[in-house]
């Protein structure tokens, strides 16, 4: 099995390194000091499960790799529309694109029976730009429950979790999903093929939709947000509104708001990915995590006043980062 990891940051490098001992032919597409470090000494993983080093091929040019069986996307969702030139050299007629992203994916309504089947979500696929770069028939969804970070070029710290759930948009247990899942499991990761992956998407989104923008607006950690009465109440209201949208689309996450809050509190003084991006001056991954849900609320008739307010505030912050406000 030949795999290319496009966006070989923390999670991409961790997945790529884990696949190497499973016998997969792994190619990391990276750049800068991280690329040079991987070329020189491989990917060094520090983990509570045991440290290890893997030596995948590493390049900044996908044309050196050629067609692969699976492209694992470790990019932020707001980078997808511009990824076409990097992805195209990696494709043959059966190549899958496994998108490890937070929030609502561009393929969300693809092959979903019901009144919205194949509808485009404008917030995450503006004008069809993402579908043009990443064809929906190649898409395999992926929800990441592992926490990793780059602690130095070429070095990945695995903090917790080994589960990356994957699934087809139509809910089938396909051969391509099974192949990738088996390789991930052989590499020591959990990778269930979920026929109801949209439930996983909304379960994780319950936390991301609240904690990510609030942390960016306040610069608070997960624990700080949970322990402040005002922001704790705000999180709960945002979660309630999110669950209403999910239920109108036929999804009922099994995790309660109280349990989701307790899990967030246990993470301690952890900075969300959106806060980390803010501190680095990067654009916020707002469209997939929050703006898309407001769009889906408009589509389904859900009342989401709190989501709208937070989306407006975080949107202005994002525009300031882009230099457009």
HELIX and SHEET records of a PDB file:
HELIX    1   1 UNK A   10  UNK A   20  1                                  11    
HELIX    2   2 UNK A   32  UNK A   41  1                                  10    
HELIX    3   3 UNK A   62  UNK A   64  5                                   3    
HELIX    4   4 UNK A   77  UNK A   82  5                                   6    
HELIX    5   5 UNK A   84  UNK A   88  1                                   5    
HELIX    6   6 UNK A  126  UNK A  128  5                                   3    
HELIX    7   7 UNK A  129  UNK A  133  1                                   5    
HELIX    8   8 UNK A  136  UNK A  138  5                                   3    
HELIX    9   9 UNK A  175  UNK A  186  1                                  12    
HELIX   10  10 UNK A  197  UNK A  218  1                                  22    
HELIX   11  11 UNK A  222  UNK A  227  1                                   6    
HELIX   12  12 UNK A  229  UNK A  248  1                                  20    
HELIX   13  13 UNK A  257  UNK A  266  1                                  10    
HELIX   14  14 UNK A  273  UNK A  279  1                                   7    
HELIX   15  15 UNK A  286  UNK A  286  1                                   1    
HELIX   16  16 UNK A  287  UNK A  291  3                                   5    
HELIX   17  17 UNK A  292  UNK A  300  1                                   9    
HELIX   18  18 UNK A  305  UNK A  322  1                                  18    
SHEET    1   A 7 UNK A  57  UNK A  59  0                                        
SHEET    2   A 7 UNK A  25  UNK A  29  1                                        
SHEET    3   A 7 UNK A   2  UNK A   6  1                                        
SHEET    4   A 7 UNK A  70  UNK A  73  1                                        
SHEET    5   A 7 UNK A  96  UNK A 100  1                                        
SHEET    6   A 7 UNK A 139  UNK A 144  1                                        
SHEET    7   A 7 UNK A 164  UNK A 168 -1                                        
SHEET    1   B 4 UNK A  52  UNK A  54  0                                        
SHEET    2   B 4 UNK A  43  UNK A  47 -1                                        
SHEET    3   B 4 UNK A 155  UNK A 160  1                                        
SHEET    4   B 4 UNK A 147  UNK A 152 -1                                        
END                                                                             
